[in-house]
Amino acid sequence: MKTLDCKGLACPEPVLRTRELIEKQKPAEFMVVVDNSTAVENITRFVNNNGYTVAKVQEKENLFELLIQKVESTMDEQNTVPSFEKTHFFKDGELNKNPMFVKNGETYADYVSYDKKRKTVILLATDKLGHGDDELGAKLMENFLATLTEMDIWQIIMVNGGVHLATKEGKCLESLKKLAAQGVKINVCGTCLNHFGLLDAKKIGETTNMLDIVTTLDLADKVIRP
C-alpha cells in the first residue's frame, strides 16, 4: 500500500500532495502520515469531498497515520460539484439545498447557472477594524459584521488574528452565527488556529487550509478586506 510521508510539511502542502496522488494514481487505498492535527482535519475534509474517506486515524509518537480508502458514489450530480463547494451542498451523502438559496428554491445546478448572483467574499485578517485605538476597532468590527447580515455574502474567510472572531463569545460571534444561518460559508484558517492555540476553541465555521482559501479568492467576483 502506498504511504505518503507529509511529516514536517506546512499547510497546504499535505493537502496538495494528497490531491496529486489521488489525481495521478487513483489508488483504492493509501496511507498519509502527518505530524499535526490541523493537517489531519484538512486532509480528511479534502478526501471526503473527492470520493475518498478516512477509514482510520492512528496516533503514535506525535504522528498521525491516516488510512484513506476510495468510496463509490452513485450520485452523478455530485461529480459535477467543485471539491471546495461540496461541503456546502452535500451532507451525509445526500444533496441538500444551500440555506442561502432555499428561499428561491434553488439547487446546486441552479446556483452554478445563475450568473446574476455575485460571489462576494469577506477576508478578515484581524479581529479589529482599522488602526489607532483597539477598543474602537473592536466596536467597529462588531458593527461591520452586524451590517453584513443585510448583504448578499458568499463566504467569509478568517486568517491570522481574524480567527479570534470565531472563538470568542460576544456580538461578533452572534453576527457570524446569523450569517451562517443565512447560508454564508464561514472559513477559519486551521494553521492560524493552531498558531494561537485555538483549535479546540472554535465555535463557528469550517477549519480550512490555504489551498481552499486561494481557490475561493480566485473564484470570487469581489473580495472585501476591511
MARDREN-605236 format. One record per residue (C-alpha): residue number from 1; residue in one letter; y, x, z. Coordinates in pm, 1 decimal, padded with zeros to 6 digits. Layout:
% MARDREN-605236
+-----+------+----------+----------+----------+
:  nr : rest :       py :       px :       pz :
+-----+------+----------+----------+----------+
: NUM :    a :        Y :        X :        Z :
...
+-----+------+----------+----------+----------+
% end
This chain:
% MARDREN-605236
+-----+------+----------+----------+----------+
:  nr : rest :       py :       px :       pz :
+-----+------+----------+----------+----------+
:   1 :    m :  00000.0 :  00000.0 :  00000.0 :
:   2 :    k :  00347.6 :  00124.4 : -00092.2 :
:   3 :    t :  00565.6 :  00235.2 :  00201.5 :
:   4 :    l :  00942.6 :  00255.6 :  00161.5 :
:   5 :    d :  01096.6 :  00502.8 :  00405.6 :
:   6 :    c :  01452.8 :  00394.8 :  00484.5 :
:   7 :    k :  01499.8 :  00576.5 :  00814.8 :
:   8 :    g :  01848.2 :  00712.5 :  00867.4 :
:   9 :    l :  01999.1 :  00519.4 :  00576.3 :
:  10 :    a :  02327.1 :  00336.8 :  00626.7 :
:  11 :    c :  02398.6 : -00017.9 :  00506.5 :
:  12 :    p :  02343.1 : -00129.2 :  00233.9 :
:  13 :    e :  02102.6 :  00145.5 :  00122.0 :
:  14 :    p :  01786.0 : -00005.6 :  00281.7 :
:  15 :    v :  01850.9 : -00336.4 :  00101.6 :
:  16 :    l :  01931.6 : -00160.7 : -00226.1 :
:  17 :    r :  01609.1 :  00038.5 : -00214.3 :
:  18 :    t :  01409.4 : -00271.7 : -00127.2 :
:  19 :    r :  01566.3 : -00456.3 : -00419.4 :
:  20 :    e :  01491.7 : -00167.1 : -00655.7 :
:  21 :    l :  01126.4 : -00160.5 : -00552.8 :
:  22 :    i :  01088.3 : -00536.4 : -00599.6 :
:  23 :    e :  01262.1 : -00536.1 : -00938.9 :
:  24 :    k :  01075.5 : -00236.7 : -01079.8 :
:  25 :    q :  00725.9 : -00272.6 : -00933.1 :
:  26 :    k :  00697.6 : -00636.9 : -00816.0 :
:  27 :    p :  00433.0 : -00543.2 : -00557.3 :
:  28 :    a :  00217.6 : -00807.9 : -00390.8 :
:  29 :    e :  00293.5 : -00641.9 : -00058.9 :
:  30 :    f :  00463.2 : -00330.4 :  00072.7 :
:  31 :    m :  00596.4 : -00174.3 :  00390.6 :
:  32 :    v :  00955.7 : -00082.7 :  00473.7 :
:  33 :    v :  01037.0 :  00148.8 :  00764.5 :
:  34 :    v :  01387.2 :  00138.8 :  00917.4 :
:  35 :    d :  01541.5 :  00260.5 :  01241.2 :
:  36 :    n :  01779.3 : -00020.8 :  01340.1 :
:  37 :    s :  01766.8 : -00396.3 :  01393.9 :
:  38 :    t :  02058.4 : -00461.5 :  01157.2 :
:  39 :    a :  01853.0 : -00326.5 :  00866.2 :
:  40 :    v :  01560.8 : -00545.5 :  00976.4 :
:  41 :    e :  01777.5 : -00856.6 :  00959.9 :
:  42 :    n :  01939.6 : -00763.2 :  00628.2 :
:  43 :    i :  01608.6 : -00682.8 :  00458.0 :
:  44 :    t :  01445.8 : -00995.3 :  00598.1 :
:  45 :    r :  01721.8 : -01216.9 :  00460.8 :
:  46 :    f :  01714.4 : -01041.6 :  00124.1 :
:  47 :    v :  01338.0 : -01068.2 :  00069.5 :
:  48 :    n :  01333.6 : -01429.4 :  00191.5 :
:  49 :    n :  01583.6 : -01507.1 : -00083.0 :
:  50 :    n :  01388.3 : -01324.8 : -00352.7 :
:  51 :    g :  01033.5 : -01454.6 : -00348.5 :
:  52 :    y :  00900.1 : -01248.0 : -00058.7 :
:  53 :    t :  00858.6 : -01287.8 :  00314.7 :
:  54 :    v :  00836.4 : -01055.9 :  00612.0 :
:  55 :    a :  00484.3 : -01119.5 :  00736.1 :
:  56 :    k :  00506.4 : -00884.8 :  01031.9 :
:  57 :    v :  00752.6 : -00658.9 :  01210.5 :
:  58 :    q :  00610.9 : -00385.8 :  01429.9 :
:  59 :    e :  00837.9 : -00179.7 :  01655.2 :
:  60 :    k :  00729.7 :  00160.4 :  01782.1 :
:  61 :    e :  00911.6 :  00477.3 :  01882.8 :
:  62 :    n :  01255.1 :  00335.1 :  01788.8 :
:  63 :    l :  01131.6 :  00247.4 :  01439.4 :
:  64 :    f :  01064.9 : -00088.2 :  01275.4 :
:  65 :    e :  00783.4 : -00136.4 :  01024.8 :
:  66 :    l :  00824.9 : -00446.5 :  00806.8 :
:  67 :    l :  00520.4 : -00577.8 :  00623.1 :
:  68 :    i :  00659.0 : -00763.3 :  00321.3 :
:  69 :    q :  00444.5 : -00993.7 :  00108.7 :
:  70 :    k :  00510.9 : -01186.4 : -00211.1 :
:  71 :    v :  00508.1 : -01566.5 : -00189.8 :
:  72 :    e :  00452.5 : -01809.2 : -00473.0 :
:  73 :    s :  00725.7 : -02064.1 : -00533.9 :
:  74 :    t :  00660.9 : -02395.2 : -00704.0 :
:  75 :    m :  01029.5 : -02472.5 : -00746.4 :
:  76 :    d :  01156.8 : -02372.7 : -01088.0 :
:  77 :    e :  01509.8 : -02463.9 : -00990.0 :
:  78 :    q :  01511.0 : -02214.9 : -00704.8 :
:  79 :    n :  01459.1 : -01931.2 : -00950.8 :
:  80 :    t :  01797.5 : -02007.1 : -01107.9 :
:  81 :    v :  01986.1 : -01958.8 : -00782.9 :
:  82 :    p :  02153.2 : -01618.3 : -00732.1 :
:  83 :    s :  01999.7 : -01447.1 : -00429.8 :
:  84 :    f :  02328.8 : -01422.0 : -00239.6 :
:  85 :    e :  02364.2 : -01801.9 : -00255.2 :
:  86 :    k :  02007.8 : -01913.7 : -00189.2 :
:  87 :    t :  02057.7 : -01929.3 :  00186.0 :
:  88 :    h :  02349.5 : -02163.1 :  00118.8 :
:  89 :    f :  02143.9 : -02414.0 : -00080.7 :
:  90 :    f :  01785.3 : -02370.4 :  00033.1 :
:  91 :    k :  01633.9 : -02422.7 :  00375.3 :
:  92 :    d :  01267.8 : -02419.0 :  00479.3 :
:  93 :    g :  01159.5 : -02403.0 :  00113.9 :
:  94 :    e :  01340.2 : -02719.0 :  00009.8 :
:  95 :    l :  01652.1 : -02765.4 : -00197.5 :
:  96 :    n :  01936.1 : -02905.0 :  00011.7 :
:  97 :    k :  02285.2 : -03008.2 : -00080.9 :
:  98 :    n :  02556.5 : -02778.1 :  00042.5 :
:  99 :    p :  02764.0 : -02966.9 :  00303.1 :
: 100 :    m :  03078.1 : -02868.9 :  00112.2 :
: 101 :    f :  02969.2 : -03082.9 : -00181.8 :
: 102 :    v :  02778.3 : -03365.6 : -00012.7 :
: 103 :    k :  03082.0 : -03593.2 : -00024.5 :
: 104 :    n :  03081.2 : -03558.7 : -00403.9 :
: 105 :    g :  02704.6 : -03597.3 : -00434.0 :
: 106 :    e :  02678.7 : -03256.8 : -00595.4 :
: 107 :    t :  02362.1 : -03049.7 : -00616.0 :
: 108 :    y :  02340.5 : -02676.5 : -00683.7 :
: 109 :    a :  02327.4 : -02746.1 : -01059.0 :
: 110 :    d :  02647.7 : -02949.2 : -01026.9 :
: 111 :    y :  02805.6 : -02667.8 : -00832.1 :
: 112 :    v :  02746.0 : -02394.2 : -01087.3 :
: 113 :    s :  02862.1 : -02614.7 : -01373.2 :
: 114 :    y :  03179.4 : -02732.8 : -01202.2 :
: 115 :    d :  03431.9 : -02484.8 : -01340.8 :
: 116 :    k :  03733.2 : -02656.8 : -01186.6 :
: 117 :    k :  03639.5 : -02557.0 : -00833.0 :
: 118 :    r :  03791.8 : -02222.6 : -00740.3 :
: 119 :    k :  03587.5 : -01983.8 : -00529.6 :
: 120 :    t :  03830.9 : -01868.7 : -00263.6 :
: 121 :    v :  03714.0 : -01603.2 : -00017.9 :
: 122 :    i :  03889.9 : -01511.7 :  00306.5 :
: 123 :    l :  03841.6 : -01147.1 :  00408.8 :
: 124 :    l :  03909.8 : -01088.8 :  00778.4 :
: 125 :    a :  03922.9 : -00720.2 :  00875.5 :
: 126 :    t :  04083.2 : -00777.4 :  01215.9 :
: 127 :    d :  04089.5 : -01044.8 :  01485.3 :
: 128 :    k :  04470.5 : -01046.2 :  01485.6 :
: 129 :    l :  04725.9 : -01134.4 :  01219.8 :
: 130 :    g :  04989.7 : -00873.3 :  01146.7 :
: 131 :    h :  05117.8 : -00576.0 :  01344.1 :
: 132 :    g :  05376.3 : -00535.6 :  01616.8 :
: 133 :    d :  05250.8 : -00749.3 :  01904.7 :
: 134 :    d :  04880.3 : -00806.5 :  01971.6 :
: 135 :    e :  04935.1 : -01122.1 :  02174.9 :
: 136 :    l :  05140.6 : -01274.3 :  01894.0 :
: 137 :    g :  04885.9 : -01151.7 :  01638.9 :
: 138 :    a :  04602.5 : -01326.7 :  01824.2 :
: 139 :    k :  04802.0 : -01651.6 :  01833.8 :
: 140 :    l :  04885.5 : -01627.0 :  01463.5 :
: 141 :    m :  04514.8 : -01578.8 :  01383.4 :
: 142 :    e :  04436.1 : -01896.9 :  01578.3 :
: 143 :    n :  04690.6 : -02085.7 :  01369.4 :
: 144 :    f :  04569.1 : -01927.0 :  01045.5 :
: 145 :    l :  04205.4 : -02028.2 :  01099.3 :
: 146 :    a :  04304.2 : -02378.0 :  01212.9 :
: 147 :    t :  04504.2 : -02422.9 :  00892.1 :
: 148 :    l :  04211.3 : -02311.1 :  00674.4 :
: 149 :    t :  04028.3 : -02632.6 :  00765.2 :
: 150 :    e :  04278.8 : -02812.8 :  00541.6 :
: 151 :    m :  04194.6 : -02596.6 :  00239.2 :
: 152 :    d :  03901.5 : -02563.9 : -00001.6 :
: 153 :    i :  03745.2 : -02237.2 :  00109.7 :
: 154 :    w :  03422.9 : -02099.1 : -00038.3 :
: 155 :    q :  03333.1 : -01819.9 :  00202.6 :
: 156 :    i :  03473.9 : -01620.3 :  00492.5 :
: 157 :    i :  03381.4 : -01253.9 :  00535.3 :
: 158 :    m :  03438.0 : -01069.9 :  00863.4 :
: 159 :    v :  03433.7 : -00689.4 :  00877.6 :
: 160 :    n :  03546.4 : -00423.7 :  01126.0 :
: 161 :    g :  03747.1 : -00584.5 :  01410.4 :
: 162 :    g :  03725.9 : -00921.3 :  01237.3 :
: 163 :    v :  03369.6 : -00967.2 :  01365.6 :
: 164 :    h :  03511.9 : -01026.1 :  01715.4 :
: 165 :    l :  03620.7 : -01368.1 :  01590.5 :
: 166 :    a :  03254.8 : -01468.2 :  01559.2 :
: 167 :    t :  03170.0 : -01362.6 :  01913.5 :
: 168 :    k :  03449.9 : -01484.1 :  02141.4 :
: 169 :    e :  03484.1 : -01838.2 :  02274.4 :
: 170 :    g :  03820.3 : -01993.2 :  02202.3 :
: 171 :    k :  04029.2 : -02166.7 :  01939.5 :
: 172 :    c :  03933.8 : -01923.5 :  01662.7 :
: 173 :    l :  03563.6 : -01987.1 :  01715.2 :
: 174 :    e :  03625.8 : -02362.8 :  01726.1 :
: 175 :    s :  03802.4 : -02344.5 :  01388.7 :
: 176 :    l :  03521.3 : -02135.0 :  01241.4 :
: 177 :    k :  03267.1 : -02393.3 :  01356.8 :
: 178 :    k :  03470.4 : -02668.4 :  01188.8 :
: 179 :    l :  03482.2 : -02466.7 :  00867.4 :
: 180 :    a :  03107.7 : -02407.6 :  00880.0 :
: 181 :    a :  03052.8 : -02781.7 :  00928.6 :
: 182 :    q :  03260.7 : -02840.0 :  00614.4 :
: 183 :    g :  03024.9 : -02615.9 :  00418.0 :
: 184 :    v :  03217.3 : -02288.1 :  00428.5 :
: 185 :    k :  02976.6 : -01995.0 :  00443.4 :
: 186 :    i :  03061.1 : -01756.2 :  00727.1 :
: 187 :    n :  02952.3 : -01394.4 :  00672.2 :
: 188 :    v :  02960.1 : -01139.6 :  00955.7 :
: 189 :    c :  02909.8 : -00768.1 :  00882.0 :
: 190 :    g :  02592.3 : -00650.3 :  01054.4 :
: 191 :    t :  02696.3 : -00284.8 :  01060.0 :
: 192 :    c :  03022.8 : -00382.8 :  01228.5 :
: 193 :    l :  02848.0 : -00598.6 :  01488.7 :
: 194 :    n :  02614.8 : -00310.0 :  01565.0 :
: 195 :    h :  02906.5 : -00066.0 :  01592.2 :
: 196 :    f :  03078.4 : -00280.6 :  01854.7 :
: 197 :    g :  02752.1 : -00365.2 :  02035.0 :
: 198 :    l :  02788.2 : -00733.0 :  01944.8 :
: 199 :    l :  02466.8 : -00809.9 :  01754.4 :
: 200 :    d :  02344.9 : -01042.9 :  02029.0 :
: 201 :    a :  02689.7 : -01189.8 :  02094.9 :
: 202 :    k :  02741.4 : -01352.9 :  01753.3 :
: 203 :    k :  02797.9 : -01727.5 :  01791.7 :
: 204 :    i :  02867.3 : -01831.7 :  01431.4 :
: 205 :    g :  02783.8 : -01719.2 :  01080.2 :
: 206 :    e :  02522.4 : -01521.4 :  00895.8 :
: 207 :    t :  02478.1 : -01149.0 :  00954.0 :
: 208 :    t :  02536.4 : -00984.2 :  00618.7 :
: 209 :    n :  02543.1 : -00641.7 :  00454.4 :
: 210 :    m :  02775.4 : -00455.7 :  00219.4 :
: 211 :    l :  02575.3 : -00549.1 : -00090.9 :
: 212 :    d :  02629.5 : -00920.2 : -00027.4 :
: 213 :    i :  02992.8 : -00862.0 :  00068.2 :
: 214 :    v :  03073.2 : -00673.4 : -00252.6 :
: 215 :    t :  02881.4 : -00927.4 : -00462.6 :
: 216 :    t :  03071.5 : -01216.2 : -00306.5 :
: 217 :    l :  03409.4 : -01047.8 : -00357.1 :
: 218 :    d :  03322.0 : -00974.3 : -00719.1 :
: 219 :    l :  03230.1 : -01337.5 : -00789.3 :
: 220 :    a :  03530.4 : -01484.5 : -00608.7 :
: 221 :    d :  03815.8 : -01635.2 : -00809.5 :
: 222 :    k :  04058.6 : -01539.6 : -00534.9 :
: 223 :    v :  04037.8 : -01320.2 : -00224.6 :
: 224 :    i :  04285.4 : -01374.0 :  00060.8 :
: 225 :    r :  04320.4 : -01094.5 :  00312.5 :
: 226 :    p :  04571.9 : -01187.8 :  00583.3 :
+-----+------+----------+----------+----------+
% end
